[in-house]
Amino acid sequence: MKKNKIKRTTEDVVVDVIAYTFLALLSLSIILPFCQVITISMSPSSVVNKTGFHLFPTSLDFNGYREIIANDNFLHSYFITIMRTIVGVACSILITMLTA
């Protein structure tokens, strides 16, 4: 049995190229700032101030993470976040069950 293929016109190809280009630029505009935040958070502040942004850190420094985790307010904040998530999910499930 023969399969009938749909022939693509030049207009279809142009629209696809434009759409893929737009999606690639949109993806880069989302991914690059995220990479910048991660890179800066893992680099010493002196290196970041001197050299600026690099896609990959030139030297690693996790002291900022150590200070945050050692802070009691950080753990309390995470506890509040986890509890709000649990209560929110429970309320959503309850409301969904009652309206079903």
C-alpha positions in Angstrom: 0.0 0.0 0.0 1.4 3.4 -1.0 1.6 6.2 1.4 0.6 9.6 0.0 3.0 12.2 1.2 2.0 15.8 1.6 4.2 18.0 -0.5 5.6 20.9 1.4 5.7 24.3 -0.4 8.3 26.9 -0.1 6.0 28.9 2.1 5.7 26.0 4.6 9.5 25.8 4.8 9.9 29.6 5.3 7.2 29.6 8.1 9.0 26.6 9.8 12.4 28.4 9.7 10.9 31.6 11.2 9.0 29.6 13.9 12.1 27.5 14.8 14.3 30.7 14.9 11.8 32.4 17.2 11.6 29.4 19.5 15.4 29.1 19.6 15.8 32.8 20.5 13.0 32.5 23.1 14.8 29.4 24.6 18.1 31.3 24.8 16.5 34.3 26.5 15.2 31.9 29.2 18.3 29.6 29.6 21.1 32.2 29.5 19.9 34.3 32.5 19.5 31.0 34.5 23.0 29.9 33.6 24.3 33.4 34.6 22.7 33.1 38.0 24.1 29.6 38.6 27.6 30.6 37.4 27.7 33.8 39.5 26.5 31.9 42.6 29.3 29.3 42.2 32.1 31.9 41.6 34.0 34.0 44.1 32.7 37.6 44.2 36.2 39.0 43.5 36.4 37.0 40.2 32.9 38.0 39.2 33.6 41.7 39.8 36.9 41.6 37.9 36.0 39.4 34.9 32.2 39.7 34.6 30.0 37.0 33.2 31.3 33.7 31.8 29.1 30.8 30.7 31.1 28.4 32.9 32.7 29.4 36.2 36.5 29.9 36.0 37.0 29.0 39.7 34.5 27.3 42.0 33.5 28.7 45.4 30.6 27.3 47.5 31.1 29.5 50.5 27.8 31.4 49.7 25.9 28.1 49.8 27.6 27.1 53.1 26.6 30.4 54.7 23.0 30.2 53.6 22.5 26.6 54.7 24.2 27.3 58.1 21.7 30.2 58.7 18.7 29.2 60.9 16.4 31.5 59.1 17.0 29.6 55.8 15.9 26.3 57.4 12.8 28.0 58.9 11.9 29.5 55.5 12.2 26.1 53.9 10.0 24.6 56.6 7.3 27.2 55.9 7.6 26.6 52.1 7.2 22.9 52.5 4.2 23.2 54.9 2.5 25.7 52.6 3.0 23.3 49.7 1.5 20.4 51.7 -1.5 22.4 52.9 -2.1 23.9 49.4 -2.0 20.5 47.7 -4.3 19.0 50.4 -6.8 21.9 49.9 -6.7 21.5 46.1 -7.4 17.8 46.4 -10.2 18.4 48.8 -11.9 21.0 46.7 -11.5 18.9 43.6 -13.0 15.9 45.3 -16.0 18.0 46.6 -16.7 19.5 43.1 -16.3 16.2 41.2 
